[in-house]
Amino acid sequence: MNTDSSTNNSLYDILNKNTSAVTSKVYTNITDNTSNAISNIRSFYDSSLNNNSLFIGLFIVIVIAIVIAYVLYTYIGGALFNKIRNVVDGTRIPVVCTKLSKFEAKINTTGNGSRRSYTFWIYINDMNTYKNLYKNVVAVSPSSDKFVPGNCSPHIFLDKTDNKLFVHFRDLKNTAEFKTDDNSINNYMKTGIIIPYVPLQRWVHVAIICNVNSFNSTIYTYIDGDMVKSYNNNATMNEYVGPTKPTTYTAQYSNIDLNTSGFLYTGNTEGYDGAVGAGFSGLISKFTSFNYELNQTDIYNDYNAGPIDGILAKLGLGLYGIRNPIYKI
């Protein structure tokens, strides 16, 4: 019996010692792990406090990125999704230009900065009617009761004798008066461009593209989808304004008015006002404004649509008392 008791006591002591050792080790491990975790948290917190500049920098970068994204969205969104095309309703069918006609013209002035485009079709029957007089084609005016060329933008008119087309835009800072002597026309055309040749006795598509900015303003002109002339701001223009001699002057495009809206005046009456100019023997059709800069494809598509819509486009204009004006294909 004594032997068994001693053996049991020895086993108990060994078990007790092992249990104590395991418990002590587990406690030590828990304590050490807890201490390490707390130490890591403190280190991370201290590191965060010491790196506030990093978080501030990241925050600033994120804010700047958001602002840039908004600006890009606004610009690109306006350019892609707010493109507006306005056809003056009264010109959807050809308008006779030996008399003065007036139509409401809502030229859209929003979106895409100072970029505008104008297109129309013109049929010039002859240049002998109202010979030696400048001939009004179209003019966009803010006034409903009086047509004053100097206040119009654009003001588009034909030469006295030659079938060339003058395109004038009003200067926002220095409005020029329309006078018919050569020196006055030179000054008047500093804010415009001259298309040197428009074919007679057929429909001709005209496109005028304007891009006005603080870097380099430009006006482009197209006839039947082909560019015929362009000038940049401050370019030297060498033009035959009168019938005999070329004139040199400097283009001034930085302040041209692309936002005039209200009414479109076409042609003029036989008893014209000398300060305005006569009309011309012919027609205009589909005067259209765009609140953006047309590209080559846009211009071709507009040209390809033809001067009139529907059944008249297929039958020609025999009803208007002139020969069928087939336009270039």
HELIX and SHEET records of a PDB file:
HELIX    1   1 ASN A    2  ASN A   50  1                                  49    
HELIX    2   2 ASN A   52  PHE A   81  1                                  30    
HELIX    3   3 ASP A   89  THR A   91  5                                   3    
HELIX    4   4 PRO A  149  ASN A  151  5                                   3    
HELIX    5   5 ASP A  182  TYR A  188  1                                   7    
HELIX    6   6 MET A  189  THR A  191  5                                   3    
HELIX    7   7 GLN A  296  ASN A  304  1                                   9    
HELIX    8   8 ILE A  311  LEU A  315  1                                   5    
HELIX    9   9 GLY A  318  TYR A  320  5                                   3    
SHEET    1   A 3 ARG A  85  VAL A  87  0                                        
SHEET    2   A 3 SER A 281  PHE A 290 -1                                        
SHEET    3   A 3 VAL A  95  VAL A  96 -1                                        
SHEET    1   B 6 ARG A  85  VAL A  87  0                                        
SHEET    2   B 6 SER A 281  PHE A 290 -1                                        
SHEET    3   B 6 ARG A 115  ASP A 126 -1                                        
SHEET    4   B 6 TRP A 203  ASN A 211 -1                                        
SHEET    5   B 6 THR A 218  ILE A 223 -1                                        
SHEET    6   B 6 ASP A 226  ASN A 232 -1                                        
SHEET    1   C 6 SER A 101  ALA A 105  0                                        
SHEET    2   C 6 GLY A 262  THR A 266 -1                                        
SHEET    3   C 6 LYS A 135  SER A 141 -1                                        
SHEET    4   C 6 HIS A 155  LEU A 158 -1                                        
SHEET    5   C 6 LEU A 165  HIS A 168 -1                                        
SHEET    6   C 6 GLY A 192  ILE A 195 -1                                        
SHEET    1   D 2 THR A 236  GLU A 239  0                                        
SHEET    2   D 2 THR A 247  THR A 250 -1                                        
END                                                                             
